[in-house]
Amino acid sequence: MKKKKQTIKLGIILIILCIPFFLFLPVVPFLEMDAKTKITLSTISLIIGEVMFWVGGILVGKELLGKYKSYFKPKNWFIKKADQNKDVN
């Protein structure tokens, strides 16, 4: 049971740590570098962010990932808690 909790915590940490890689992408065009370097940097950042997100999602598990994904759906932002639990299940 303790190992499962550690796996879930590691998954959540990976999902959180992938955010800066995605936030870095809009900054890349404004850096003073060659175009080739910008393309390489943005591609590497995107790949690292995606890999971290999906590995974190696999570690967290289907149920917990679905729960957190439902928080980011705009249609669920104004639904009452009782209605939202019916929608997720």
MMTF fields as JSON, N, C-alpha, C and O atoms, coordinates in Angstrom:
{
  "mmtfVersion": "1.0.0",
  "mmtfProducer": "UNKNOWN",
  "numBonds": 355,
  "numAtoms": 356,
  "numGroups": 89,
  "numChains": 1,
  "numModels": 1,
  "chainsPerModel": [1],
  "groupsPerChain": [89],
  "chainIdList": ["A"],
  "bondAtomList": [4, 2, 8, 6, 12, 10, 16, 14, 20, 18, 24, 22, 28, 26, 32, 30, 36, 34, 40, 38, 44, 42, 48, 46, 52, 50, 56, 54, 60, 58, 64, 62, 68, 66, 72, 70, 76, 74, 80, 78, 84, 82, 88, 86, 92, 90, 96, 94, 100, 98, 104, 102, 108, 106, 112, 110, 116, 114, 120, 118, 124, 122, 128, 126, 132, 130, 136, 134, 140, 138, 144, 142, 148, 146, 152, 150, 156, 154, 160, 158, 164, 162, 168, 166, 172, 170, 176, 174, 180, 178, 184, 182, 188, 186, 192, 190, 196, 194, 200, 198, 204, 202, 208, 206, 212, 210, 216, 214, 220, 218, 224, 222, 228, 226, 232, 230, 236, 234, 240, 238, 244, 242, 248, 246, 252, 250, 256, 254, 260, 258, 264, 262, 268, 266, 272, 270, 276, 274, 280, 278, 284, 282, 288, 286, 292, 290, 296, 294, 300, 298, 304, 302, 308, 306, 312, 310, 316, 314, 320, 318, 324, 322, 328, 326, 332, 330, 336, 334, 340, 338, 344, 342, 348, 346, 352, 350],
  "bondOrderList": [1, 1, 1, 1, 1, 1, 1, 1, 1, 1, 1, 1, 1, 1, 1, 1, 1, 1, 1, 1, 1, 1, 1, 1, 1, 1, 1, 1, 1, 1, 1, 1, 1, 1, 1, 1, 1, 1, 1, 1, 1, 1, 1, 1, 1, 1, 1, 1, 1, 1, 1, 1, 1, 1, 1, 1, 1, 1, 1, 1, 1, 1, 1, 1, 1, 1, 1, 1, 1, 1, 1, 1, 1, 1, 1, 1, 1, 1, 1, 1, 1, 1, 1, 1, 1, 1, 1, 1],
  "groupList": [{"groupName": "MET", "atomNameList": ["N", "CA", "C", "O"], "elementList": ["N", "C", "C", "O"], "formalChargeList": [0, 0, 0, 0], "bondAtomList": [1, 0, 2, 1, 3, 2], "bondOrderList": [1, 1, 2], "singleLetterCode": "M", "chemCompType": "L-PEPTIDE LINKING"}, {"groupName": "LYS", "atomNameList": ["N", "CA", "C", "O"], "elementList": ["N", "C", "C", "O"], "formalChargeList": [0, 0, 0, 0], "bondAtomList": [1, 0, 2, 1, 3, 2], "bondOrderList": [1, 1, 2], "singleLetterCode": "K", "chemCompType": "L-PEPTIDE LINKING"}, {"groupName": "GLN", "atomNameList": ["N", "CA", "C", "O"], "elementList": ["N", "C", "C", "O"], "formalChargeList": [0, 0, 0, 0], "bondAtomList": [1, 0, 2, 1, 3, 2], "bondOrderList": [1, 1, 2], "singleLetterCode": "Q", "chemCompType": "L-PEPTIDE LINKING"}, {"groupName": "THR", "atomNameList": ["N", "CA", "C", "O"], "elementList": ["N", "C", "C", "O"], "formalChargeList": [0, 0, 0, 0], "bondAtomList": [1, 0, 2, 1, 3, 2], "bondOrderList": [1, 1, 2], "singleLetterCode": "T", "chemCompType": "L-PEPTIDE LINKING"}, {"groupName": "ILE", "atomNameList": ["N", "CA", "C", "O"], "elementList": ["N", "C", "C", "O"], "formalChargeList": [0, 0, 0, 0], "bondAtomList": [1, 0, 2, 1, 3, 2], "bondOrderList": [1, 1, 2], "singleLetterCode": "I", "chemCompType": "L-PEPTIDE LINKING"}, {"groupName": "LEU", "atomNameList": ["N", "CA", "C", "O"], "elementList": ["N", "C", "C", "O"], "formalChargeList": [0, 0, 0, 0], "bondAtomList": [1, 0, 2, 1, 3, 2], "bondOrderList": [1, 1, 2], "singleLetterCode": "L", "chemCompType": "L-PEPTIDE LINKING"}, {"groupName": "GLY", "atomNameList": ["N", "CA", "C", "O"], "elementList": ["N", "C", "C", "O"], "formalChargeList": [0, 0, 0, 0], "bondAtomList": [1, 0, 2, 1, 3, 2], "bondOrderList": [1, 1, 2], "singleLetterCode": "G", "chemCompType": "PEPTIDE LINKING"}, {"groupName": "CYS", "atomNameList": ["N", "CA", "C", "O"], "elementList": ["N", "C", "C", "O"], "formalChargeList": [0, 0, 0, 0], "bondAtomList": [1, 0, 2, 1, 3, 2], "bondOrderList": [1, 1, 2], "singleLetterCode": "C", "chemCompType": "L-PEPTIDE LINKING"}, {"groupName": "PRO", "atomNameList": ["N", "CA", "C", "O"], "elementList": ["N", "C", "C", "O"], "formalChargeList": [0, 0, 0, 0], "bondAtomList": [1, 0, 2, 1, 3, 2], "bondOrderList": [1, 1, 2], "singleLetterCode": "P", "chemCompType": "L-PEPTIDE LINKING"}, {"groupName": "PHE", "atomNameList": ["N", "CA", "C", "O"], "elementList": ["N", "C", "C", "O"], "formalChargeList": [0, 0, 0, 0], "bondAtomList": [1, 0, 2, 1, 3, 2], "bondOrderList": [1, 1, 2], "singleLetterCode": "F", "chemCompType": "L-PEPTIDE LINKING"}, {"groupName": "VAL", "atomNameList": ["N", "CA", "C", "O"], "elementList": ["N", "C", "C", "O"], "formalChargeList": [0, 0, 0, 0], "bondAtomList": [1, 0, 2, 1, 3, 2], "bondOrderList": [1, 1, 2], "singleLetterCode": "V", "chemCompType": "L-PEPTIDE LINKING"}, {"groupName": "GLU", "atomNameList": ["N", "CA", "C", "O"], "elementList": ["N", "C", "C", "O"], "formalChargeList": [0, 0, 0, 0], "bondAtomList": [1, 0, 2, 1, 3, 2], "bondOrderList": [1, 1, 2], "singleLetterCode": "E", "chemCompType": "L-PEPTIDE LINKING"}, {"groupName": "ASP", "atomNameList": ["N", "CA", "C", "O"], "elementList": ["N", "C", "C", "O"], "formalChargeList": [0, 0, 0, 0], "bondAtomList": [1, 0, 2, 1, 3, 2], "bondOrderList": [1, 1, 2], "singleLetterCode": "D", "chemCompType": "L-PEPTIDE LINKING"}, {"groupName": "ALA", "atomNameList": ["N", "CA", "C", "O"], "elementList": ["N", "C", "C", "O"], "formalChargeList": [0, 0, 0, 0], "bondAtomList": [1, 0, 2, 1, 3, 2], "bondOrderList": [1, 1, 2], "singleLetterCode": "A", "chemCompType": "L-PEPTIDE LINKING"}, {"groupName": "SER", "atomNameList": ["N", "CA", "C", "O"], "elementList": ["N", "C", "C", "O"], "formalChargeList": [0, 0, 0, 0], "bondAtomList": [1, 0, 2, 1, 3, 2], "bondOrderList": [1, 1, 2], "singleLetterCode": "S", "chemCompType": "L-PEPTIDE LINKING"}, {"groupName": "TRP", "atomNameList": ["N", "CA", "C", "O"], "elementList": ["N", "C", "C", "O"], "formalChargeList": [0, 0, 0, 0], "bondAtomList": [1, 0, 2, 1, 3, 2], "bondOrderList": [1, 1, 2], "singleLetterCode": "W", "chemCompType": "L-PEPTIDE LINKING"}, {"groupName": "TYR", "atomNameList": ["N", "CA", "C", "O"], "elementList": ["N", "C", "C", "O"], "formalChargeList": [0, 0, 0, 0], "bondAtomList": [1, 0, 2, 1, 3, 2], "bondOrderList": [1, 1, 2], "singleLetterCode": "Y", "chemCompType": "L-PEPTIDE LINKING"}, {"groupName": "ASN", "atomNameList": ["N", "CA", "C", "O"], "elementList": ["N", "C", "C", "O"], "formalChargeList": [0, 0, 0, 0], "bondAtomList": [1, 0, 2, 1, 3, 2], "bondOrderList": [1, 1, 2], "singleLetterCode": "N", "chemCompType": "L-PEPTIDE LINKING"}],
  "groupTypeList": [0, 1, 1, 1, 1, 2, 3, 4, 1, 5, 6, 4, 4, 5, 4, 4, 5, 7, 4, 8, 9, 9, 5, 9, 5, 8, 10, 10, 8, 9, 5, 11, 0, 12, 13, 1, 3, 1, 4, 3, 5, 14, 3, 4, 14, 5, 4, 4, 6, 11, 10, 0, 9, 15, 10, 6, 6, 4, 5, 10, 6, 1, 11, 5, 5, 6, 1, 16, 1, 14, 16, 9, 1, 8, 1, 17, 15, 9, 4, 1, 1, 13, 12, 2, 17, 1, 12, 10, 17],
  "groupIdList": [1, 2, 3, 4, 5, 6, 7, 8, 9, 10, 11, 12, 13, 14, 15, 16, 17, 18, 19, 20, 21, 22, 23, 24, 25, 26, 27, 28, 29, 30, 31, 32, 33, 34, 35, 36, 37, 38, 39, 40, 41, 42, 43, 44, 45, 46, 47, 48, 49, 50, 51, 52, 53, 54, 55, 56, 57, 58, 59, 60, 61, 62, 63, 64, 65, 66, 67, 68, 69, 70, 71, 72, 73, 74, 75, 76, 77, 78, 79, 80, 81, 82, 83, 84, 85, 86, 87, 88, 89],
  "secStructList": [7, 2, 2, 2, 2, 2, 2, 2, 2, 2, 2, 2, 2, 2, 2, 2, 2, 6, 2, 2, 2, 2, 2, 2, 6, 6, 6, 4, 4, 4, 1, 1, 1, 7, 2, 2, 2, 2, 2, 2, 2, 2, 2, 2, 2, 2, 2, 2, 2, 2, 2, 2, 2, 2, 2, 2, 2, 2, 2, 2, 7, 2, 2, 2, 2, 2, 2, 2, 2, 2, 2, 6, 7, 4, 4, 4, 6, 6, 1, 7, 2, 2, 2, 2, 2, 2, 2, 2, 7],
  "xCoordList": [0.83, 0.0, 0.87, 0.551, 1.979, 2.858, 3.521, 3.703, 3.883, 4.515, 3.54, 3.948, 2.266, 1.265, 1.12, 0.988, 1.142, 1.052, 2.264, 2.137, 3.449, 4.654, 4.591, 5.041, 4.036, 3.894, 2.944, 3.201, 1.853, 0.891, 1.519, 1.325, 2.269, 2.939, 3.953, 4.045, 4.719, 5.689, 4.986, 5.467, 3.85, 3.077, 2.57, 2.629, 2.075, 1.584, 2.733, 2.576, 3.889, 5.06, 5.482, 5.812, 5.475, 5.841, 4.859, 5.26, 3.583, 2.575, 2.778, 2.658, 3.079, 3.305, 4.593, 4.64, 5.639, 6.92, 6.906, 7.808, 5.917, 5.853, 5.329, 5.522, 4.682, 4.087, 5.112, 4.85, 6.281, 7.25, 7.74, 8.053, 7.803, 8.238, 7.234, 7.621, 5.941, 4.927, 4.867, 4.608, 5.104, 5.091, 6.307, 6.282, 7.354, 8.564, 8.368, 9.059, 7.449, 7.26, 6.917, 7.496, 6.021, 5.749, 6.909, 6.934, 7.855, 8.992, 10.081, 10.828, 10.169, 11.25, 11.375, 12.501, 10.292, 10.46, 11.117, 11.681, 11.05, 11.601, 13.057, 13.649, 13.632, 15.026, 15.925, 15.556, 17.09, 18.013, 18.917, 19.993, 18.446, 19.167, 18.903, 18.066, 19.633, 19.354, 17.983, 17.474, 17.399, 16.101, 16.212, 15.315, 17.319, 17.524, 17.587, 17.036, 18.251, 18.355, 16.999, 16.662, 16.223, 14.879, 13.988, 13.253, 14.061, 13.245, 13.657, 12.807, 14.95, 15.45, 15.042, 14.59, 15.198, 14.864, 13.369, 12.987, 12.536, 11.095, 10.652, 9.756, 11.27, 10.931, 11.323, 10.546, 12.515, 12.974, 12.089, 11.737, 11.729, 10.865, 9.49, 8.944, 8.943, 7.637, 7.69, 6.796, 8.717, 8.831, 9.016, 8.374, 9.885, 10.1, 8.808, 8.465, 8.094, 6.836, 5.792, 5.112, 5.662, 4.69, 5.047, 4.183, 6.32, 6.744, 6.517, 6.019, 6.88, 6.675, 5.189, 4.809, 4.348, 2.916, 2.348, 1.622, 2.673, 2.083, 2.652, 1.923, 3.935, 4.492, 3.847, 3.514, 3.674, 2.985, 1.549, 1.051, 0.881, -0.494, -0.592, -1.539, 0.371, 0.38, 0.629, 0.0, 1.543, 1.824, 0.651, 0.384, -0.042, -1.175, -2.334, -3.006, -2.57, -3.65, -4.818, -4.97, -5.627, -6.745, -7.78, -8.245, -8.133, -9.2, -8.786, -9.537, -7.598, -7.146, -6.871, -7.165, -6.307, -6.051, -7.37, -7.463, -8.383, -9.694, -10.319, -10.988, -10.096, -10.617, -9.98, -10.678, -8.65, -7.968, -8.268, -8.343, -8.438, -8.787, -10.165, -10.396, -11.082, -12.42, -12.389, -13.264, -11.392, -11.261, -10.907, -11.239, -10.24, -9.785, -10.749, -10.475, -11.87, -12.88, -13.744, -14.36, -13.8, -14.586, -16.067, -16.711, -16.609, -18.034, -18.316, -19.462, -17.291, -17.473, -17.211, -17.388, -16.8, -16.419, -17.595, -17.413, -18.771, -19.912, -20.97, -22.087, -20.63, -21.553, -21.374, -20.258, -22.497, -22.432, -21.725, -21.682, -21.175, -20.407, -21.207, -20.67, -22.466, -23.269, -23.453, -23.391, -23.68, -23.846, -22.526, -22.519, -21.422, -20.124, -19.71, -19.098, -20.029, -19.7, -20.468, -19.939, -21.685, -22.443, -21.835, -21.819, -21.329, -20.763, -19.442, -19.162, -18.628, -17.324, -17.497, -16.797, -18.399, -18.594, -19.365, -19.652],
  "yCoordList": [-1.196, 0.0, 1.255, 2.24, 1.212, 2.366, 2.619, 3.768, 1.536, 1.668, 2.293, 3.08, 1.947, 2.513, 4.017, 4.782, 4.445, 5.871, 6.618, 7.735, 6.001, 6.627, 6.743, 7.738, 5.735, 5.763, 6.864, 7.562, 7.028, 8.086, 9.455, 10.363, 9.614, 10.895, 11.216, 12.364, 10.218, 10.425, 10.82, 11.684, 10.191, 10.534, 11.964, 12.673, 12.388, 13.76, 14.753, 15.807, 14.416, 15.294, 15.421, 16.517, 14.314, 14.374, 15.221, 15.977, 15.093, 15.892, 17.376, 18.209, 17.707, 19.111, 19.634, 20.772, 18.806, 19.234, 19.38, 20.001, 18.828, 18.976, 20.358, 20.774, 21.068, 22.372, 23.395, 24.076, 23.548, 24.543, 24.283, 25.222, 23.014, 22.708, 23.23, 23.688, 23.166, 23.695, 25.219, 25.87, 25.787, 27.241, 27.885, 29.073, 27.118, 27.621, 27.796, 28.606, 27.061, 27.093, 28.481, 28.861, 29.256, 30.591, 31.578, 32.623, 31.254, 32.138, 31.946, 32.877, 30.756, 30.404, 31.366, 31.728, 31.802, 32.696, 34.038, 34.687, 34.446, 35.741, 35.668, 36.696, 34.483, 34.328, 34.682, 34.471, 35.214, 35.584, 34.401, 34.239, 33.577, 32.383, 32.17, 32.838, 31.231, 30.837, 30.178, 29.671, 30.195, 29.551, 28.046, 27.434, 27.461, 26.031, 25.671, 24.654, 26.497, 26.261, 26.41, 25.643, 27.395, 27.594, 26.392, 25.931, 25.891, 24.725, 23.511, 22.774, 23.309, 22.171, 22.303, 21.334, 23.475, 23.712, 23.517, 22.896, 24.045, 23.888, 22.436, 21.966, 21.733, 20.323, 19.489, 18.652, 19.712, 18.976, 19.281, 18.377, 20.542, 20.933, 20.266, 19.791, 20.236, 19.614, 18.116, 17.568, 17.458, 16.01, 15.673, 14.755, 16.403, 16.146, 16.382, 15.591, 17.458, 17.737, 16.654, 16.239, 16.195, 15.138, 13.827, 13.16, 13.461, 12.203, 12.25, 11.288, 13.365, 13.48, 13.408, 12.775, 14.064, 14.054, 12.641, 12.198, 11.937, 10.614, 9.574, 8.683, 9.662, 8.741, 9.017, 8.087, 10.291, 10.638, 10.144, 9.661, 10.265, 9.778, 8.275, 7.775, 7.551, 6.1, 5.725, 4.806, 6.433, 6.134, 6.48, 5.771, 7.559, 7.983, 7.014, 6.696, 6.554, 5.616, 6.256, 7.478, 5.423, 5.865, 6.664, 7.707, 6.183, 6.822, 8.217, 9.18, 8.317, 9.602, 10.599, 11.785, 10.128, 11.01, 11.534, 12.707, 10.68, 11.119, 12.147, 13.079, 11.967, 12.917, 14.29, 15.304, 14.324, 15.609, 16.226, 17.448, 15.404, 15.932, 16.589, 17.568, 16.06, 16.642, 18.044, 18.864, 18.318, 19.66, 20.695, 21.871, 20.275, 21.21, 21.346, 22.101, 20.637, 20.789, 22.004, 22.045, 22.988, 24.2, 23.918, 24.649, 22.887, 22.602, 22.142, 22.204, 21.68, 21.211, 22.287, 22.034, 23.462, 24.487, 25.021, 25.414, 25.04, 25.645, 24.625, 24.999, 23.348, 22.294, 22.038, 22.059, 21.794, 21.491, 20.151, 19.32, 19.946, 18.746, 17.462, 16.508, 17.411, 16.196, 15.854, 14.682, 16.861, 16.626, 16.225, 15.415, 16.77, 16.474, 15.027, 14.388, 14.507, 13.128, 12.16, 11.104, 12.484, 11.645, 11.678, 10.66, 12.847, 12.999, 12.244, 11.69, 12.215, 11.558, 10.041, 9.351, 9.521, 8.073, 7.643, 6.455],
  "zCoordList": [0.0, 0.0, 0.0, -0.666, 0.756, 0.821, -0.527, -0.931, -1.223, -2.532, -3.536, -4.39, -3.434, -4.335, -4.1, -5.055, -2.835, -2.522, -3.055, -3.554, -2.949, -3.474, -4.993, -5.56, -5.649, -7.099, -7.523, -8.504, -6.802, -7.114, -6.89, -7.698, -5.801, -5.54, -6.626, -7.062, -7.073, -8.138, -9.432, -10.165, -9.711, -10.901, -10.868, -11.873, -9.72, -9.579, -9.721, -10.338, -9.149, -9.266, -10.729, -11.184, -11.465, -12.879, -13.678, -14.563, -13.369, -14.075, -13.775, -14.674, -12.547, -12.185, -12.815, -13.282, -12.829, -13.384, -14.912, -15.475, -15.577, -17.034, -17.43, -18.573, -16.536, -16.85, -17.318, -18.309, -16.656, -17.143, -18.572, -19.304, -18.961, -20.327, -21.346, -22.421, -21.014, -21.922, -21.863, -22.876, -20.687, -20.562, -21.223, -21.545, -21.424, -22.07, -23.579, -24.196, -24.17, -25.623, -26.174, -27.191, -25.573, -26.118, -25.946, -26.596, -25.085, -24.839, -25.897, -26.197, -26.452, -27.379, -28.565, -28.904, -29.216, -30.373, -30.036, -30.917, -28.797, -28.41, -27.946, -27.615, -27.918, -27.544, -28.727, -29.882, -28.431, -29.496, -29.814, -29.238, -30.749, -31.184, -32.664, -33.271, -33.225, -34.605, -34.672, -33.673, -35.857, -36.041, -35.799, -35.221, -36.246, -36.064, -34.567, -34.146, -33.788, -32.346, -31.671, -30.769, -32.105, -31.536, -31.817, -30.944, -33.045, -33.418, -32.594, -32.094, -32.456, -31.673, -30.21, -29.6, -29.656, -28.253, -27.989, -26.997, -28.87, -28.667, -28.856, -28.156, -29.788, -29.987, -28.781, -28.322, -28.269, -27.083, -25.885, -25.127, -25.707, -24.593, -24.704, -23.708, -25.902, -26.114, -25.851, -25.208, -26.336, -26.135, -24.662, -24.15, -23.979, -22.547, -21.766, -20.887, -22.075, -21.382, -21.611, -20.673, -22.842, -23.147, -22.466, -21.896, -22.525, -21.904, -20.399, -19.814, -19.772, -18.328, -17.975, -16.99, -18.788, -18.503, -18.608, -17.718, -19.682, -19.88, -18.928, -18.493, -18.593, -17.594, -16.236, -15.501, -15.908, -14.665, -14.666, -13.649, -15.812, -15.914, -15.757, -15.15, -16.296, -16.144, -14.688, -14.164, -14.035, -12.625, -11.713, -10.743, -12.021, -11.195, -11.345, -10.364, -12.531, -12.756, -13.467, -13.482, -14.046, -14.877, -14.085, -14.544, -12.916, -12.145, -11.676, -11.831, -11.106, -10.572, -11.688, -11.544, -12.805, -13.934, -14.507, -14.869, -14.592, -15.057, -14.13, -14.576, -12.843, -11.864, -12.056, -12.064, -12.213, -12.392, -13.75, -13.87, -14.767, -16.085, -16.06, -16.77, -15.248, -15.18, -14.564, -14.844, -13.733, -13.162, -14.224, -14.075, -15.288, -16.314, -17.479, -18.411, -17.451, -18.492, -18.161, -17.096, -19.047, -18.753, -18.505, -17.753, -19.113, -18.899, -17.468, -17.023, -16.737, -15.37, -14.317, -13.125, -14.73, -13.769, -12.95, -11.798, -13.516, -12.831, -12.429, -12.069, -12.486, -12.088, -10.596, -10.079, -9.911, -8.492, -8.282, -9.189, -7.093, -6.785, -7.014, -7.576, -6.598, -6.746, -8.217, -8.588, -9.064, -10.489, -11.136, -12.062, -10.673, -11.248, -10.964, -11.819, -9.794, -9.477, -10.362, -10.709, -10.733, -11.642, -13.03, -13.723, -13.451, -14.777, -14.919, -15.982, -13.864, -13.905, -13.919, -14.66, -13.127, -13.048, -14.219, -14.367]
}
